[in-house]
Structures are given as C-alpha cells and as structure tokens.
Amino acid sequence: MLSIRSLSKKFKAGNFGVRNFSLEVESGILGLLGPNGAGKTTLMQMVATLLKPTSGEIRFRGIDVAEEPDALRARLGYLPQNFGVYDNLTAREFLTYIASIKGVRSKYRVQEMLEAVNLHTSAERPLAGFSGGMKQRLGIAQALINEPDLVIVDEPTAGLDPEERVRFRNLLSEVAEGRLVILSTHIASDIESSATRIAILREGSLVVCGSPEELLQAAVGHVWETVVSSSELEHLQSHSRVSRAVRRSDGVHVRFVGSEAPVSGARQPSPTLEDAYLHFMSSPEPQGQPGK
C-alpha cells in the first residue's frame, strides 16, 4: 500500500531531516516512534505532499506522491502537530467548512464525526472558548471527515486527558480497517495497544520496523528489574538505562534495559513496548527488521 524507497530530505542549512529511509507497509496502523527531532514530522510531511524529497520515492497504492500530489490529497486525511482553527466559527461550522473543501456535503457525516470525538454537545460553541484538548479532537474529526484511504496524524494525543486518549485509540482502530493510518508519537503507550507495525526513528534514519510482538521478542533478555533504596537509585541512574522507577513501601522498584544485569540478583521480567523502544534506541546500528 505504502512504499518508501531510499528517501532523504536535506534542508538548505545542510542538515538532513530524513536520511536514506526505506519502508514497505500495508493497511493497518503504523506507529512512528522516536524522540523529538528524530525526523517523524519531516517524513510525514513528505508523505502528505507538503514537502518534496531531496531524493528517493514515495508511492501509495501505485501513485507516485511527488509526481501526482493531487491524486493522493483527494484520499488523504491529515492532522499536523500544530493544528489551527478559526476561533470565530463554531465546531459545527468549522467541520462543515472543512468537509465542503474535501467534497463532503453530508450534514449527517459532520454530526457523526462530532459524536465520534465527543464534541456533539459543544458543537454550537465558538472555537475561541475551546480547550487545547477539544481543538485537538476537532482536528481528529476533520482528518477523518472524508473517509480517507490514508490518515496521517502527528502527535495526536497532545493535550488529551487519559479518557480522551483511550477514545482516540479506539477510534483509530475502527477506521484503520482497509486503510493505512500513520501515527507519530514519542510516547510508546500511545501506540502500544493499537499499532499493527511500529517504525522506530533516530536522527532521521530507520532503526527498526516490525510488529509489536517482534519488537517485544527482540527485547527479551535485555530487561532487568530489581528493588533498591533511594540512595542506590541515583547511582544506578547515572550508570544504567532506567525505563521505570516506582517507589513502594519496600523500596524503589526499578527496570533497566541493557545486555547485562546492572546489579546482582536482578530478575528478567517480560519486556514492555517502552523497554523494547529503549533497547533499540541504545543499539549502535540500525537493524531494519527485529533480530537482524
């Protein structure tokens, strides 16, 4: 469905946003995971036809995205990281306006999307009074209003509370059937339960891409857990890669990621996706596929 081959983007300043990136992915949810500055936004802007690659090729269902951008735009739903609205419009007016631009004339579809993102009770309120989370939900609705074949969302859960995050993940899972959804985040839990494939990026390059199960399996044997005192924790944090530290009555329960146990007596628990992410991010070389 989406084929990216040897893709690079070099900016005028001489730095690369994306470097020699290749990926093949079918329908489902592709999670782009990486720290801020890893190249996730640059990659998605090129797929969304907002940036032209310096070199390489992007094809979606046979369409050369650079050569035929309008053919893709008609089938695209896009939520950028910084989503702007017209504050003088109501939520319904704004969504109706966006729908008309995308060729959607159905008032029922507008109402359906307002309900899907839980904004139907606030539909007649001016957007100037909306919170950041409410505007983000409206952004999700406008990205899905035209029932696109390709959905690209950049850091979509920013500003959402825990309940809204769950609602969003469920909504994406519903719309992903027969479509491709690309979701960018630096928070592993945002894609843990919904992504069918996960691509980890670092400094504009692909570190690894695989199913969540493949990434978790590759991290087996590289995760450690132990209980230490608060004074020991500071020393361990300076010498080991800590993925989690929880203070309890018997001490601090700490998880580490590494090839060897940081302290004697540490046990090996089942890895989480965050553990797997830290494992691959600490690898010196890109792996392409888990375990290779």
N, C-alpha and C positions, 0 to 999 in steps of 0.2 A: 504493500500500500504506500509506504513512505520509504524512499531510497535516497540516502545521502552518501555521496562519494567524494572523498578527498577534499572536503570543504574547508576553506580558510577565509578569514576576514582580517585584512591588515588595514589599520587606520592610518591617517595622514601623519600622525606623530611617530609612526614606525612600529607601534606595538600591535600584537595580534590579539583580537578578541576571541577568535576560534582558529585552531591550527590543525590542518590535516585530519578533519573529523569525518568518520565514515560510520554509517548505521543503516540497518535494514529492519523495519518493524511493520507488523500487520495491525489489524484492528485491536482495540482494547485501550488501556490506559498506560501510557509511557510516562514514568516519573523521571524527571531530570533532577538529580540530586547533586548538590555541591555548595561550597561556601560562596558568600558574596564575592563577585569578581571572577567567578570560575568560567564565565562565558555563556551561561544559560540564557540570559536575555538576548545577547547578540545572536545566538543560534536560533532562537525562536523568532526574532525579527527577520532573519533571513528566510526562514520557512514561511513566515507570514507575508513575504514580499515587501517588507518595509525597508530592508537593507539588501543591497546587491553583494553577492560574494565576490571576493577578490579572485578566487579560483575554486574549482570544484563544481559539483552538480547536485541539485535537489529535484527529485521527481515525486509527485504524488499521484498515484493511480495513472501513471504514464505521462502526466503533464509535467513539462519542464517549467518549474516555478519561475525561473528568471526570464525565460523566453515568452511565457504565456501567463503573466501575473493575474490578469482579469479572469481567466478561466478558473483559477484557484480561489480568487476572492469571492466569487459567487457561491462557493461551497465552504467558506471559512467562517468560523466564529472565534473572535479574538478578545481576550481581556488582558490589557497591558498592566504592568506593575503599577503605574501611576494613571489611574482611570479618572478622567474628568467628566463633570456633568454640567448642565445648565441650571443654575440654582433657582432661576425664576419659574421653571417648569415643575409640575407635579410628577410623581413617579410614573403615573399612567401616561401623561403627555409625553414624557421623555421616551418611555419604552415604545409608545405608538410611533413617535418620530423615527426612532432607530429602526423599528420594524418596517416602516414605509420605505426608508432608504434601501433596505435589504429586499424589498419587493414583497413583504408580508402585509396583507391587507386585513387579516382576520382579527377582529376585536376579541374573539374567543381565545386566540393564541396569546394575545397580550395578557388577558386575565389569567390564563393557565400558567404563564411564566411568573406573574406576580404571586400567585399562590404557591408555586414551586419553591420560591425563595422567601416565602413568608412575609411578603410586603403588601398583600392584598388589603390589609386593614389600614395601611398608611398610604394607599395609592393616590389619594387626593391631596396629600400634603406637599407643599413646596419642598424641593430638594435642599434648599438652603438650611432647613431645620433637621436634615438627616444626619445621623452619626456616621463616622467613618465606616463602621461595620455595615450599616444599612446601605450606604453608597456602594460598598463592595458587593453586596448581594444583588443590587441593581445591575452592577457590571456583569455579574454572572448571568443574569437574566438576558441582558442584551446580547451576550455572546452566544446564547443558545436559541434565541428567538426564531431564527431562520432554519432551525433543524439542520445544522451544518454537517458535512461529512468529516471535516477536520476541525477540532476545537483546540485552541491554544490558550492556556491560562498561566500567567506569570505571577507567582507568589499570591495565589488567590485567597488564602486564608488569613492574610494580614488584616488585623482589625476585627476578626470574627471571634466570638466567645466560644467556649467548648461545645455548647449545644449547636451553634451555627456551623461549626466545623464538621460535626457529625452529619448534619443535614446536607451540607455541601458534598461531602464524600459520597453519601448515598445517592444524591442527585447525579453526580458524575458517573457513578457505577451504572445507573439506569440508562443514561444517554450514550454510554460507551459501546453498547451492543451494535455491531456492524459499522462502527465509526472508529476513528482514531482520536484520542484525547491526549494532548501533551501537557503535562502539569509540571511546572517548575517550582522548586522549593529548596530551602536549606534545612528544613525540619523533617527528619526521617518519619516521624509519626503521621505526617500529612498524607503519606503515600503507602504506609505500611499495610493497610487493610484493603486498598483499592487498586494499586498498580499491578498490571499483569507483566510489565517489563520495567526495569529500572536501569537508567544510564547514569553513572557517576562521572562528573566532570571535575577537572582540576587544571587551572591555568590554561583554559581554552581547549584542552585535549580530553579525549575519552579515556577514562581509566579502565572502566569495565562496563559491560551491559549484559544483563541476564534477568531471569525471573527472580522474584523474591526468594523462592526456595533455593535456587542455585547460589545466590549471594550468601544466604544463611549457611548453606552447607560448606561453602568455601571458608567461612569464618570459624568452623568447628575446630577446636584445638588451639584457638588463638584468643580465647576469652577466659578470664580468671576472676574469681570472686573470693573475698575474704573479709574478716571483721578486724578493724584496727581502732586504736584510740585516736582522739582528735589531734594529739601531738604527732602521732605517726603519720597521719593523713597528709600533713603539709609536706613532709619529706618525700612521701610516695608520689605526690602530685608533681613534684619537681623532677622526678626521675622516670615516671611511667605515664602512659597514656590512659587517663581515667575516663571511663564512659559514664559512670554514675556513682554518686556517693549519697547515701541515705543515713541520717542519724537516727539511731534507735536506742533503747534503754541499755543494751549490752555493748554498744559501741557504734562505730561508723561502718556500715555495710558498703563495701567498695567493689566496683567492677573495673577490671583493667583489660586492655587489648594489647596483645603482644605475643611473640613467639615463645617466650619463656615466662614462668611464674615470677612475679616481682618479689614475692615473699614466700617463705616455706609454709607449707600447709594449705596453700590456696587451692580451691577446687575449681573444676571447669564446668560452668553451667551451660545451658543451651543459649546460643547467641541470639540477640535481638537484631533487628534491622539497623539500629543505631550502632551496635557493636560491629556489624559487617561493614557499615559505611566507614567507620574509623579504621578498620582493618585495611580496607582497600586504599583509603587516603594516605595511610602510612607506608604503602608499598612503594618502592623506589621507581618502578617502571609500570606503564600501562599494561593491562593484561588482556583487554579485548573481550574475552569470554572468561567466566569464572573458572578457576582451577587450571587455566592455561598460561 
